[in-house]
Structures are given as C-alpha cells and as structure tokens.
Amino acid sequence: MAAKTFMAMPLTSSPPLLSTSSSSSHARLEVSFHCPGGFRSLLMRWGIGMYGVMGLRPFSSTSLKDLNRRRTLICAASQDAEEAFKKTVEVDRLIDKLRDANPKELQKLVVENVLAFNEGFWIRLAARADTCKSEDDKKDYEELAISVMSIVDCLVHKTNEKIDSATDILKGILNPVVDEVEEITWPPRDPEALKQMEREVIRREQEGQLDEGFLAEVNAQLRQAKEDGDKPGLEAMLQKVLQLYASKVLSKRSYAKKGEEVLKAEELLETIIKAPEEKWNKLLINGMTVGKGEISPEDFYAVTKKRIERTLIRTEGGSYQQRILTEYLKGIESRAEEIVQVLQGKQQQ
C-alpha cells in the first residue's frame, strides 16, 4: 500500500467513520476515512489578560446576579473540559495499545474498537505525531494509521458482502413461489411450491444460514413492501418466511413433558407453534374448554406467557431473532384471546 500522510481536521468537517444508508433492497455500510495530507500542530494559544484591583466597593444586586451567571458558565466550561480530557485519555490508551500490538493483536483491537475510529481519534493521532521528536516516530504513526484504516476497510467490505449473501439466501428461499416472469402471487398457484419454500427454510436454518444478517434483510424487505403498499403478495410471502423461521426455531425445545407427566397446555401450544397459521383457529377451538377441548383459556395463556419469558431469556436482547420469536408467540396468544372472546360471547347469547 502506498504511504499516506495525515493531518488533523476540524471536528465538524467530515462525516462519521461509519454511516448507514438504506435502499429498497437492503442497508449498506459506507466508510469515510480522514486521510489528510500532512501532520500539523493543533496547539492552541491562549491570551490571558491581567486585571488590576483598583479598590473595593460594595456589591449591588446586579453584581450578584452577574457573579452567579459567571459561576454557572465557569462550571459548565469546567465540566466540558473534564469530559474532553477523559475522552483524550481514552483515545491515548487506545493509541498506545495499537502501537504496542503485533499484527494479529492489531487486527483484533481494531475489530473490538471499530466505532472508536472517528474524527476525534484521527485528530489526536495527528497531534501526537506532531509532538514526535524524531522522523522515525512520525513514520511509525503514519504506518499505524494506514494499517488501522486498511483493517477497517476490510471489515466494511466483509459487512457488505454478508448483506449481499443474505439477499441471495432470501432469493433462494422465495424462488419456488416466484414464477418464471417473477410475478408475485399469494398464495402460490402451485401448492407444492409452498412446501418447497418450507423445506428450503428448514434446510438453510439447519445449516446456520438464517442468522441476524438474514433476519435483518427480511425485515428491511418487509418494511419496504409495507411502505410501497402495492405489493401485497410480496408482503405476505415475507411474513410467511418469518413464520416458518419462528416455527422451526421454537420447535427445537419442548416443555410438554415433566418426567412422565404430559402437560396438556404446553402440548397444545407446541402443536400450534408447529402448525401453519391457517390451522391455528381449529386447533385452539378443539383444544380449549370454550370449544371442544379440556384446557382452560387461563392455563393456555399462562404457558404462552411462560414461553415468551423463556424466549426473552434465551435470546440476545434487542436482536431480530428475539423480536421475531416473541412476536410469533404473541400472535398465537392474541388469536387465542380472540377465539375465547367470540366463543364466550356465543355461549352467553
């Protein structure tokens, strides 16, 4: 890589290191590096005036207000200076770690601190280079800057490749239900196409392809379809993909047996989790006491809420996976409540 030199730049002159831009297909990460043309000093000179005390005079109420206002401004300035100092210390620690690291350690440090490489970092790096007494030390800082930016650049490209990969996976899943002219109809004209799509979801989930990147891609496409409002077939198709994913993941763990005892409410919930949405009504009516079953609505609500709690504990907070799985369970809960309300209303008539 050709050698580059860097100089400090004003904080407001450049965009953040990492920025996200979204399109109708998917979000991409774009990187902007600050690669100025030469290190220069950022020293700031302060002029301090001397005030002579000509004599003592009593304070008026106006003087007291002015004094209080000055004290407030001084406190605010002190807090800002303290925060700036703390940030400078943190950046210096990171720079020292990066300088002392070997190539393998450097890559790990950059990955762990990727969001720290903003304008403030480059300005501080330039300031430290300016204070170097030898040209060799300055060269070390230049080489460090080039190495860090090269690693960050690779990270961004990998992220974009991963997004492209998620798009290809989604296309592969939807391929059975999209006809030759890519016309989207829902439900598919061929019932076998839906089964093929389901098998594709199961296969790719078992292979570990349906990760957070994939779920983010599906959510982005679904959000765009809803905003457009003219693709109801695509919207229903993407919803089905998320339902199949949630059904597959939630079915991996069973709570229907406690020793030799079969917990009927848990068993009913797990049957519904595995079933297509269009069969939920029948299963709920046949399973609960308000219909033809033996499970009270209260017991069914209790096991559903318990499963939601377990899902929240076992998944990463704020992740797409957590949101999709809990929304699926809440959908079952809401459907049960609707059916109970309807059937109880009929019984009272």
Rosetta blueprint (number, residue, H / E / L):
1 M L
2 A L
3 A L
4 K L
5 T L
6 F L
7 M L
8 A L
9 M L
10 P L
11 L L
12 T L
13 S L
14 S L
15 P L
16 P L
17 L L
18 L E
19 S E
20 T E
21 S E
22 S E
23 S L
24 S L
25 S L
26 H L
27 A E
28 R E
29 L E
30 E E
31 V E
32 S L
33 F L
34 H L
35 C L
36 P L
37 G L
38 G L
39 F L
40 R L
41 S L
42 L L
43 L L
44 M L
45 R L
46 W L
47 G L
48 I L
49 G L
50 M L
51 Y L
52 G L
53 V L
54 M L
55 G L
56 L L
57 R L
58 P L
59 F L
60 S L
61 S H
62 T H
63 S H
64 L H
65 K H
66 D H
67 L H
68 N H
69 R H
70 R H
71 R H
72 T H
73 L H
74 I H
75 C H
76 A H
77 A H
78 S H
79 Q H
80 D H
81 A H
82 E H
83 E H
84 A H
85 F H
86 K H
87 K H
88 T H
89 V H
90 E H
91 V H
92 D H
93 R H
94 L H
95 I H
96 D H
97 K H
98 L H
99 R H
100 D H
101 A L
102 N L
103 P H
104 K H
105 E H
106 L H
107 Q H
108 K H
109 L H
110 V H
111 V H
112 E H
113 N L
114 V H
115 L H
116 A H
117 F L
118 N L
119 E H
120 G H
121 F H
122 W H
123 I H
124 R H
125 L H
126 A H
127 A H
128 R H
129 A H
130 D H
131 T L
132 C L
133 K L
134 S L
135 E H
136 D H
137 D H
138 K H
139 K H
140 D H
141 Y H
142 E H
143 E H
144 L H
145 A H
146 I H
147 S H
148 V H
149 M H
150 S H
151 I H
152 V H
153 D H
154 C H
155 L H
156 V H
157 H H
158 K H
159 T H
160 N H
161 E H
162 K H
163 I H
164 D H
165 S H
166 A H
167 T H
168 D H
169 I H
170 L H
171 K H
172 G H
173 I H
174 L H
175 N H
176 P H
177 V H
178 V E
179 D L
180 E L
181 V L
182 E L
183 E L
184 I E
185 T L
186 W L
187 P L
188 P L
189 R L
190 D L
191 P H
192 E H
193 A H
194 L H
195 K H
196 Q H
197 M H
198 E H
199 R H
200 E H
201 V H
202 I H
203 R H
204 R H
205 E H
206 Q H
207 E L
208 G L
209 Q L
210 L L
211 D L
212 E H
213 G H
214 F H
215 L H
216 A H
217 E H
218 V H
219 N H
220 A H
221 Q H
222 L H
223 R H
224 Q H
225 A H
226 K H
227 E H
228 D H
229 G L
230 D L
231 K L
232 P H
233 G H
234 L H
235 E H
236 A H
237 M H
238 L H
239 Q H
240 K H
241 V H
242 L H
243 Q H
244 L H
245 Y H
246 A H
247 S H
248 K H
249 V H
250 L H
251 S L
252 K L
253 R L
254 S L
255 Y L
256 A L
257 K E
258 K E
259 G L
260 E L
261 E E
262 V E
263 L L
264 K H
265 A H
266 E H
267 E H
268 L H
269 L H
270 E H
271 T H
272 I H
273 I H
274 K H
275 A L
276 P L
277 E H
278 E H
279 K H
280 W H
281 N H
282 K H
283 L H
284 L H
285 I H
286 N H
287 G H
288 M E
289 T L
290 V L
291 G L
292 K L
293 G L
294 E L
295 I E
296 S L
297 P H
298 E H
299 D H
300 F H
301 Y H
302 A H
303 V H
304 T H
305 K H
306 K H
307 R H
308 I H
309 E H
310 R H
311 T H
312 L H
313 I H
314 R H
315 T L
316 E L
317 G L
318 G L
319 S L
320 Y H
321 Q H
322 Q H
323 R H
324 I H
325 L H
326 T H
327 E H
328 Y H
329 L H
330 K H
331 G H
332 I H
333 E H
334 S H
335 R H
336 A H
337 E H
338 E H
339 I H
340 V H
341 Q H
342 V H
343 L H
344 Q H
345 G H
346 K H
347 Q H
348 Q H
349 Q L
